[in-house]
């Protein structure tokens, strides 16, 4: 009787842990990440997603809106729509915009919930405008540095940008930190 | 019941207190939810048994447990809190921000703003379900199981786009953010631009209910900052073949709504549990004294 009183709660605890490991991986992963376990690898995958995001972003503009990389582009539909609305606006004005990403530095990464993060990135870009007809540049190359706050969500193992927002950020002093 | 309660309590304590994860995330684990429902079911069965046996003390105790567990269900899955913004005469149409409910949609509130504090000696006046209610700046008002609280007031200047270039104009009231808030962006029609409106960095303090003399207008397109400028009232600004100006607007207020059902159930549960324990103890004492 005494043993079963001890054993039964332990069996339930073991069943609970087993079920957590089997069915609640996102929550367990989040708890681990929040406490620094496996954070480096996750940061790397988020950095890669943002790198891919900006890489596709450049290609969409440079190609005048070719859809070849649309499935690869790690962003949700409203972001894609906004981007193509801009490319359409440029096309209506017989312009093509060429972006070139010079640098990206992650300044802050916040885990919001399982599969949701917020990342503050300082980005440096160069850009110029070309005429759509002959692709001849009609502005000089200009550059800017701007802070962007991205919200990303993990969907089927992929990090997708769900929101972005500019913010006033100072250029990071330590070049090596978070540098990629 | 103890067998179900033990892993639930341990998970809750370890995740929130030791690992510093939010209670909401701890409760989002499916395993937690299944064990919680099993515990809820077993408490409900015990409550029915005790009621059938007409044991008032244990019925009170188990109804206390039942209500406490039910409050958890409302806190996590059915309850919600949110904020919404209204201009004078405007009826509720959408939430500005909302947390929950996880199961279902937040309700449409029958609320209309009658006047903002700047128009009514510091008091917000709203119609709730057709009844006029005054809300002091620091107070709350209650309707059904909801509480409403005033969060702040700002202005919504009237913005006109493309009026100066003779194209079909787009116009509307645009809400300035509350003090110390980052301005949210808004878009107009099919334009790809994001517009951010805020008060100038070095400007005079603005009175509630008065349109400021100048606004900081920031326009982004893609990653490019197209324009950041302090614009005076009525001044026409041109950007990328379009024009923009702002005129006098109207005040707006932000209100918070909270669903209090979880709290009502929680306090009822605490009361019933204490009452049940009290009855059980008094009965035992009586038996001991009789012996």
Interface residues (C-beta under 8 A of the other chain):
Chain A: X8 X9 X11 X12 X13 X15 X16 X17 X19 X20 X23 X24 X27 X30 X31 X34 X35 X57 X61 X82 X83 X85 X86 X88 X89 X93 X97 X99 X113 X114 X123 X125 X127 X144 X146 X148 X165 X166 X167
Chain B: X2 X3 X4 X6 X7 X8 X10 X11 X15 X19 X20 X21 X22 X25 X26 X28 X29 X30 X31 X32 X34 X35 X182 X185 X190 X191 X192 X220 X221 X222 X223 X224 X225 X240 X241
